Amino acid sequence: MDQVFIVAIMITMLFSLSKVIEIKYFSGDEEKPLKEMVRDAILVLVSSITGSYIYFYFHTYITDFFNVVTETKVLNTATTQVFTDGPGF
């Protein structure tokens, strides 16, 4: 769950920084009020938390889906167990 918040905060910070740079250097006469910038940042934060949560929660299903779509033969080592030691009897 920590990964979701870290990714969401990084995305929000990058978005806010790009908005400030856009307003400061690329925008002509129009100044955007701080209220709208905060509202946009909160919207990006909520959207990125939701998207990150969905991605991390369904990561194995997404990987399996793309393996089927691309016809990639992948052995999932997390579920495959191999006996490699000598017998205990």
C-alpha distances in whole Angstrom, upper triangle without the diagonal:
4,5,5,7,9,10,11,13,15,16,17,19,21,22,23,25,26,27,29,31,32,33,35,37,37,37,41,42,39,37,34,33,30,29,29,27,24,24,23,21,19,20,18,15,14,15,13,10,12,13,9,8,11,11,9,9,13,13,16,18,18,19,22,23,24,25,28,28,29,31,29,30,27,26,23,23,20,23,26,27,31,33,34,36,39,40,40,43
4,5,5,6,9,10,11,12,14,15,17,18,20,21,23,24,26,27,29,30,32,33,35,35,36,39,41,38,35,32,32,29,28,28,26,23,24,23,20,18,19,18,14,15,16,13,11,13,14,11,10,14,13,11,13,16,16,18,21,20,21,24,25,25,27,30,30,31,33,31,31,28,28,25,25,22,25,28,29,32,34,35,37,40,41,41,44
4,5,5,6,8,10,11,12,14,15,17,18,20,21,23,24,26,27,28,30,32,33,33,34,38,39,37,35,32,31,29,28,28,25,23,23,22,19,18,19,16,14,15,15,12,10,12,12,8,9,12,11,8,11,14,13,16,18,18,18,21,22,22,24,27,27,27,29,27,28,25,26,22,23,20,23,26,28,31,33,34,36,39,41,41,44
4,6,5,6,9,10,11,12,14,16,16,18,20,21,23,24,26,27,29,30,32,32,32,36,37,35,32,29,29,26,26,25,23,21,20,19,16,15,16,13,11,11,11,8,6,8,9,5,6,9,9,8,10,13,13,16,18,17,18,21,22,22,24,26,26,27,29,28,29,26,27,24,24,22,25,28,30,33,36,37,39,42,43,43,47
4,5,5,6,8,10,10,12,14,15,16,18,20,21,22,24,25,27,28,30,30,31,34,36,33,30,27,27,24,23,23,20,18,18,17,14,13,14,12,9,10,11,9,6,10,11,8,9,12,13,11,13,16,16,20,21,20,22,25,25,25,28,30,30,31,33,31,33,30,30,27,28,26,28,31,33,36,39,39,41,45,46,46,49
4,5,5,6,9,10,11,12,14,15,16,18,20,21,23,24,26,27,28,29,30,34,35,32,30,27,27,24,24,24,21,19,20,18,15,15,16,14,11,13,13,10,9,13,13,10,11,15,14,12,15,18,17,20,22,21,22,25,26,25,27,30,30,30,33,31,32,29,30,27,27,25,28,31,33,35,38,38,40,44,45,45,49
4,6,5,6,9,10,11,12,14,15,17,18,20,21,22,24,26,27,27,28,32,33,31,29,26,26,24,24,23,20,19,19,17,14,14,15,12,10,12,11,8,8,11,10,7,10,12,11,11,14,16,15,19,20,18,19,23,23,22,25,27,27,27,30,28,30,27,28,26,26,25,27,30,32,35,38,38,41,44,46,46,50
4,5,5,6,9,10,11,12,14,15,16,18,20,21,22,24,26,26,26,30,31,29,26,23,23,21,20,19,17,15,15,14,11,11,11,8,6,8,8,5,5,9,9,7,9,12,12,12,15,17,17,20,21,20,21,25,24,24,27,29,28,29,32,30,32,30,31,28,29,27,30,33,35,38,41,42,44,47,49,49,52
4,5,5,6,9,10,10,12,14,15,16,18,20,21,22,24,25,25,29,30,27,25,22,22,19,19,18,15,14,15,14,10,10,12,9,7,10,11,8,8,12,12,11,13,16,16,15,18,20,20,24,25,23,25,28,28,27,30,32,32,32,35,33,35,33,34,31,32,30,33,35,37,40,43,43,45,49,50,51,54
4,5,5,6,9,10,11,12,14,15,17,18,20,21,22,23,24,28,29,27,25,22,23,20,21,20,16,15,17,15,11,13,14,11,9,12,13,9,11,14,13,12,14,17,16,16,19,21,20,23,25,23,24,27,27,26,29,31,31,31,33,32,34,31,33,30,31,29,32,35,37,40,42,43,45,48,50,50,54
4,6,5,6,9,10,11,12,14,15,16,18,20,21,21,22,26,27,25,23,20,21,19,19,18,15,14,15,12,10,11,11,8,7,11,10,7,9,12,11,10,14,16,15,16,19,20,19,23,24,21,23,26,26,25,27,30,29,29,32,31,33,31,32,30,31,30,33,35,38,40,43,44,46,50,51,52,55
4,5,5,6,9,10,10,12,14,15,16,18,20,20,20,24,25,23,20,18,18,15,16,14,11,11,12,9,6,8,9,6,5,9,10,8,10,13,13,12,15,17,17,18,21,22,22,26,27,24,26,29,29,28,31,33,32,32,35,34,36,34,36,34,35,33,36,38,41,44,46,47,49,53,54,55,58
4,5,5,6,9,10,11,12,14,15,16,18,19,20,23,25,22,20,18,18,15,16,16,12,11,14,12,8,11,12,10,9,13,13,11,13,16,16,15,18,20,20,20,23,25,24,28,29,27,28,32,31,30,33,35,34,34,37,36,38,36,37,35,36,34,37,40,42,45,47,48,50,54,55,56,59
4,5,5,6,9,10,11,12,14,15,16,17,18,22,24,22,20,18,19,17,18,17,13,14,15,12,10,13,14,10,11,14,14,12,14,17,16,16,19,21,20,21,24,25,24,28,29,26,27,31,30,28,31,34,32,32,35,34,36,34,36,34,35,34,37,40,42,44,47,47,50,53,55,56,59
4,5,5,6,9,10,10,12,14,15,15,16,20,21,19,17,15,16,14,15,13,10,11,12,9,7,11,11,8,9,13,12,11,14,16,15,16,19,20,20,21,24,25,25,28,29,26,28,31,30,29,32,34,32,32,36,35,37,36,38,36,37,36,38,41,44,46,49,50,52,56,57,58,62
4,5,5,6,9,10,11,12,14,15,15,19,20,17,15,13,13,11,13,11,8,9,11,8,6,10,11,9,10,14,14,13,16,18,18,18,21,23,23,24,26,28,28,31,32,29,31,34,34,32,35,38,36,36,39,38,41,39,41,39,40,39,41,44,46,49,52,52,54,58,60,60,64
4,5,5,6,9,10,11,12,13,14,18,19,18,15,14,15,13,16,14,11,12,14,12,10,14,15,13,14,17,17,16,18,21,20,20,23,25,24,25,28,30,29,33,34,31,32,36,35,33,36,39,37,37,40,39,41,39,41,39,40,39,42,45,47,49,52,52,55,58,60,61,64
4,5,5,6,9,10,10,11,12,16,18,16,15,13,15,14,16,14,11,13,15,12,11,15,15,13,14,18,17,16,19,21,20,20,24,25,24,26,29,30,29,32,33,30,31,35,34,32,35,37,35,35,38,37,40,39,41,39,40,40,42,45,47,50,53,53,55,59,61,62,65
4,5,5,6,8,10,10,10,14,15,13,11,10,12,11,13,11,8,11,12,10,9,13,14,12,14,17,17,16,19,21,21,22,25,26,26,27,30,31,30,34,34,32,33,37,35,34,37,39,37,37,41,40,43,41,43,42,43,42,45,47,50,52,55,56,58,62,63,64,68
4,5,5,6,8,10,10,13,14,13,10,10,11,10,13,12,9,11,14,12,11,15,16,15,16,20,20,19,22,24,24,24,27,29,28,30,32,34,33,37,37,35,36,40,39,37,40,42,40,40,44,43,45,44,46,44,45,44,47,49,52,54,57,57,60,63,65,66,69
4,6,5,6,7,9,12,14,14,12,12,14,14,17,15,12,15,17,15,14,18,19,17,19,22,22,21,24,26,25,25,29,30,29,31,34,35,34,37,38,35,36,40,39,37,40,42,40,39,43,42,45,43,46,44,45,44,47,50,52,54,57,57,60,63,65,66,70
4,6,6,5,6,10,12,11,10,10,13,14,16,14,12,15,17,14,14,18,18,16,19,22,21,21,24,26,25,26,29,30,29,31,34,35,34,38,38,35,36,39,38,36,39,41,39,39,42,42,45,43,46,44,46,45,48,50,53,55,58,58,61,65,67,67,71
4,6,6,5,8,9,8,7,7,10,11,14,12,10,14,16,14,14,18,18,17,20,23,22,22,25,27,27,28,31,32,32,33,36,37,36,40,40,37,39,42,41,39,42,44,42,42,46,45,48,47,49,47,49,48,51,53,56,58,61,61,64,68,69,70,74
4,6,6,9,10,10,9,10,12,13,16,15,13,16,18,17,17,20,21,20,22,25,25,25,28,30,29,30,33,34,34,35,38,39,38,42,43,40,41,44,43,41,44,46,44,44,48,47,50,48,51,49,50,49,52,55,57,59,62,62,65,68,70,71,75
4,6,8,11,11,11,13,16,16,20,18,16,19,21,19,19,23,23,22,24,27,27,26,29,31,30,31,34,35,34,36,39,40,39,42,43,40,41,44,43,41,44,46,43,43,47,46,49,48,50,49,50,50,52,55,57,59,62,62,65,68,70,71,75
4,6,10,10,11,12,16,17,20,18,16,19,21,18,19,23,23,21,24,27,26,25,29,30,29,30,33,34,33,36,38,39,38,41,42,38,40,43,41,39,42,44,41,41,45,44,48,47,49,48,50,49,52,54,57,59,62,62,65,69,70,71,75
4,6,6,8,9,13,15,17,15,14,18,19,17,18,22,22,21,24,26,25,26,29,30,30,31,34,35,34,36,39,40,39,43,43,39,41,44,42,41,44,46,43,43,47,46,50,49,51,50,51,51,53,56,58,61,64,64,67,71,72,73,77
4,6,8,11,14,17,19,17,17,21,22,20,22,25,25,24,27,29,29,29,32,34,33,35,38,38,38,40,43,43,43,46,46,43,45,48,46,44,47,49,46,46,50,50,53,52,55,54,55,55,57,59,62,65,68,68,71,74,76,77,81
4,6,10,13,16,18,17,17,20,21,20,22,25,25,25,28,30,30,31,33,35,35,36,39,40,40,42,44,45,45,48,48,45,47,50,48,47,50,51,49,49,53,53,56,55,57,56,58,57,59,62,64,67,70,70,73,77,78,79,83
4,6,10,13,15,13,13,17,18,17,19,22,22,22,25,27,26,28,30,32,31,33,36,37,37,39,41,42,42,46,45,42,44,47,46,44,48,49,46,47,51,51,54,53,55,54,55,54,57,59,62,65,68,68,71,75,76,77,80
4,6,9,12,11,11,14,15,15,16,19,20,20,23,25,25,26,28,30,30,32,34,35,36,37,40,41,41,45,44,42,44,47,45,44,47,49,46,47,51,50,53,52,54,52,54,53,55,58,61,63,66,67,69,73,74,75,78
4,7,8,7,7,11,12,11,13,16,16,17,19,21,21,23,25,26,27,28,31,32,32,34,36,37,38,42,41,39,41,44,42,41,45,46,44,45,48,48,51,49,52,50,51,50,52,55,58,61,64,64,67,70,72,72,76
4,5,6,7,9,10,11,13,15,16,17,19,21,22,23,25,26,27,29,31,32,33,35,36,38,38,42,42,40,42,45,44,43,46,48,46,46,50,50,52,51,53,51,52,51,53,56,58,61,64,65,67,71,72,72,76
4,5,5,6,9,10,10,12,14,15,16,18,20,21,22,24,25,26,28,30,31,32,34,36,36,40,40,38,40,43,42,41,45,47,45,45,49,48,51,49,51,49,50,48,50,53,56,59,62,62,64,68,69,69,73
4,6,5,6,9,10,11,12,14,15,17,18,20,21,23,24,26,27,29,30,32,33,35,36,39,39,37,40,43,41,41,44,46,44,45,48,48,51,49,50,48,49,48,50,53,55,58,61,62,64,68,69,69,72
4,5,5,6,9,10,10,12,14,15,16,18,20,21,22,24,26,27,28,30,31,33,34,37,37,35,37,40,39,38,42,43,41,42,46,45,48,47,48,46,48,46,48,51,54,57,60,61,63,67,68,68,71
4,5,5,6,9,10,11,12,14,15,16,18,20,21,22,24,26,26,28,30,31,32,36,36,33,35,39,37,37,40,42,40,41,44,43,46,44,46,44,45,44,46,49,52,55,57,58,60,64,65,66,69
4,5,5,6,9,10,10,12,14,15,16,18,20,21,22,24,25,27,28,30,31,34,35,33,35,38,37,36,40,41,40,41,44,43,46,44,45,43,44,42,45,48,50,53,56,57,59,62,64,64,67
4,5,5,6,9,10,11,12,14,15,17,18,20,21,23,24,26,27,29,30,33,33,31,34,37,35,35,39,40,38,40,43,42,45,43,45,42,44,42,44,47,50,53,56,57,59,63,64,64,67
4,5,5,6,9,10,10,12,14,15,16,18,20,21,22,24,26,27,28,31,31,29,31,34,33,32,36,37,35,36,40,39,42,40,42,40,42,40,42,45,48,51,54,55,57,61,62,62,66
4,5,5,6,9,10,10,12,14,15,16,18,20,21,22,24,26,26,30,30,28,30,33,32,32,35,37,35,36,39,38,41,39,41,38,40,38,40,43,46,49,52,52,55,58,59,60,63
4,5,5,6,8,10,11,12,14,15,16,18,20,21,22,24,25,29,29,27,30,33,32,31,35,36,35,36,39,39,41,39,40,38,39,37,39,42,45,48,51,52,54,57,58,59,62
4,5,5,6,9,10,11,12,14,15,17,18,20,21,23,24,27,27,25,28,31,29,29,33,34,32,34,37,37,39,37,39,37,38,36,38,41,44,47,50,51,54,57,58,58,62
4,6,5,6,8,10,10,12,14,15,16,18,20,21,21,25,25,23,25,28,27,27,30,32,30,31,34,34,36,35,36,34,36,34,36,39,42,45,48,49,51,55,56,56,60
4,5,5,6,9,10,10,12,14,15,16,18,20,20,24,25,23,25,28,27,27,30,32,31,32,35,34,36,34,35,33,34,32,34,38,40,43,46,47,49,53,54,54,57
4,6,5,6,9,10,11,12,14,15,16,18,20,23,23,22,24,27,26,26,30,31,30,32,34,34,36,34,35,32,34,32,34,37,39,43,46,47,49,53,53,54,57
4,6,5,6,8,10,11,12,14,15,17,18,21,21,19,22,24,23,23,27,28,27,28,31,31,33,31,33,31,32,31,32,36,38,41,45,46,48,52,53,53,56
4,5,5,6,8,10,10,12,14,15,16,19,20,18,20,23,22,22,25,27,26,27,30,29,31,29,31,28,30,28,30,33,36,39,42,43,45,49,50,51,54
4,6,5,6,9,10,10,12,14,15,19,19,18,20,23,22,23,26,27,27,28,31,30,31,29,30,28,29,27,29,32,34,38,40,42,44,47,48,49,52
4,6,5,6,9,10,11,12,14,17,17,16,19,21,20,21,24,25,25,27,29,29,30,28,29,27,29,26,28,31,34,37,40,42,44,48,48,49,52
4,5,5,6,9,10,11,12,15,15,13,16,19,18,18,21,22,22,23,26,25,27,25,27,25,27,25,26,30,32,36,39,40,43,46,47,48,51
4,5,5,6,8,10,10,14,14,13,15,18,18,18,21,23,22,23,26,25,26,24,25,23,24,22,24,27,30,33,36,37,40,43,44,45,48
4,5,5,6,8,10,13,14,13,15,18,18,19,21,23,23,24,27,26,27,24,25,22,24,21,23,26,29,32,35,37,39,42,43,43,47
4,6,5,6,8,11,11,10,13,15,15,16,19,20,20,22,24,23,25,23,24,21,23,21,22,26,28,32,35,37,39,42,43,44,47
4,6,5,6,9,9,8,10,13,13,13,16,18,18,19,21,20,22,20,21,18,20,19,20,23,26,30,33,34,37,40,41,42,45
4,6,5,8,10,10,11,14,15,15,17,19,20,21,23,21,22,19,20,17,19,16,18,22,24,27,30,32,34,38,38,39,42
4,6,8,9,10,12,13,14,16,18,19,20,22,23,22,23,20,20,17,19,16,18,21,24,27,30,32,34,38,38,38,41
4,6,5,6,9,10,11,12,14,16,16,18,20,19,20,18,18,16,18,16,16,20,23,26,29,31,34,37,38,39,41
4,6,5,6,9,10,11,12,14,15,16,18,16,17,15,16,13,15,14,15,18,21,24,28,29,32,35,36,37,40
4,5,5,6,8,10,10,12,14,15,16,14,15,12,13,10,12,11,12,15,18,21,25,26,29,33,33,34,37
4,5,5,6,9,10,11,12,14,15,14,15,13,14,12,15,14,14,17,20,24,27,29,32,35,36,37,39
4,5,5,6,9,10,10,12,14,13,15,13,15,14,17,16,17,19,23,26,29,31,34,37,38,39,42
4,5,5,6,9,10,10,12,10,12,10,12,10,14,13,14,16,20,23,26,28,31,34,35,37,40
4,6,5,6,9,10,10,9,10,9,11,10,13,13,13,15,19,22,25,27,30,34,34,36,38
4,5,5,6,9,10,10,12,12,14,13,17,17,17,19,23,25,29,31,34,37,38,40,42
4,5,5,6,8,8,11,11,14,14,17,18,18,20,23,26,30,31,35,38,39,41,43
4,6,5,6,5,7,7,10,11,15,16,16,17,21,23,27,28,32,35,36,38,40
4,6,5,7,8,10,13,13,17,18,18,19,22,25,28,30,34,36,37,39,42
4,6,8,11,12,16,17,20,21,21,22,26,28,32,33,37,40,41,43,45
4,5,9,11,15,16,19,21,21,22,25,27,31,32,36,39,40,42,45
4,6,9,13,15,18,20,20,20,24,25,29,30,34,36,37,40,42
4,6,10,12,15,17,17,17,21,22,26,27,31,34,35,37,40
4,7,10,13,15,15,14,18,19,23,24,27,30,31,34,36
4,6,9,12,12,12,15,16,20,21,25,28,29,31,34
4,6,9,9,8,11,13,16,18,21,24,25,28,30
4,6,6,6,10,12,16,18,21,24,25,27,30
4,5,5,7,10,13,14,18,21,22,24,27
4,6,8,11,14,16,18,22,23,24,27
4,6,10,13,16,18,21,22,23,26
4,7,10,12,16,19,19,21,23
4,7,9,12,15,15,17,20
4,6,9,12,13,15,18
4,6,8,9,11,14
4,7,9,12,15
4,6,9,12
4,6,9
4,6
4
